Amino acid sequence: MTETKMTEDGKYLARCGQCGTWVEVYPAPATGDLFFEALKAEFQCCGRQQGATFTREKDCLDFH
């Protein structure tokens, strides 16, 4: 599983499984549920195509 992190300034980073370099990626929406959204990104490093998954909490909406 690829190590991932989201920075405070809104960047998504994935760590190469071979060399350990953090690569900025641009994920697209995948699946989700009521409270969480899943995002997936593909990136290439060390000549290998790799994938990363991010999960973030959805903003709570007030329906009053």
Secondary structure, 3 states (H helix, E strand, C coil): CCCEEECCCCCEEEECCCCCCEEEECCEEEEECCCEEEEEEEEEECCEEEEEEEEEECCCCCCC
